[in-house]
Amino acid sequence: MSTISIPRRRAAGSHLLQVALSVFAVAGMAAMMWFALVYARPAANLEGTEQIAQRIFYVHMGCTVGALAAFLVSLIGSAGYLVTRNLDWDRMTQASIEIGLVFGLGTIISGSIWSKPTWNTYWTWDPRLTASTITVLVYIAYLLFRNGIENRSTRARFGSIYALFAFLSIPLTYYSARWFRSIHPVVFGGENADAQGSFSIGPSMSQTLIVGAIAYSLLFGALLLTRWRQLRMEDRLAELREELE
Amino acid sequence: MIYLAVALIAVWLLVTLYVVFMGRRQRRLEEEIGTLEEMMAERRARAAQPPAKQTGAGMAARRAS
């Protein structure tokens, strides 16, 4: 079981790390915006509205990287809880899934807006889009189900097992544009002959993608640490309430 | 241009809403923990206090009543 009362020095250390990560995340996001809007060269094979809208790509990919990192951390957290039964791992899982959902929704919304000038529709039941939506719904269900369980350790155990299985939707989403007939372009490791609105990625675009990936990872780290500490506080509050009763 | 602007605003809005949600929750938690810790400290102090000694005058008054 967890011990909520952590040494003062460790708490101060994690607070300092949280502040440092937040500062780096803000700086990273500002840099990412500059790279995405100013530095990156426009896509050569696109024109007009489609060419301007192509810059959504950096935010879209950034959100995807953030969501992927979050769901990966949730997998580690759930495995960690099942092995050690330490509630800190469960808090990590919950925090990362919440943040993953923010980024996942960001991916879907930005992609949907980008698809209007590219595919001439905001939404189509393409395998990649459908798989992403299913992933987000699966993780929303995680939060809903776990909130319905009263007992703390049962909630943690159920959440961890659920999160382990929920992660199966991630590779399914990643490979959906490769395995099924999809109009969604494949960015890394392969090509999709049916893709519409794809473009070749030049050096300035790759650099912007790297900056975006770092910035979104830092943002994820800062949010994760903040939410993790908050969940710890919530458990402390529940303990205090129990003591008083 | 409009699509780019809307997409950026939408993503930033999502992140901002989550940060605001965390900030509000944090404030509420800190207040609640503060109140509960005060209540517990009061309760402990009350439990640690020795029972009030009965003075001679008090005992006489009680006997008289």
Interface residues (C-beta under 8 A of the other chain):
Chain A: M33 T49 I52 A53 R55 I56 V59 H60 C63 E98 I99 V102 L105 G106 I109 S110 I113 W114 K116 P117 L219 L223 T226 R227 Q230 M233 E234 R236 L237 L240 R241 E243 L244
Chain B: M1 Y3 L4 V6 A7 L8 A10 V11 L14 V15 Y18 V19 M22 R25 Q26 L29 E30 E32 I33 L36 E37 M39 M40 R43
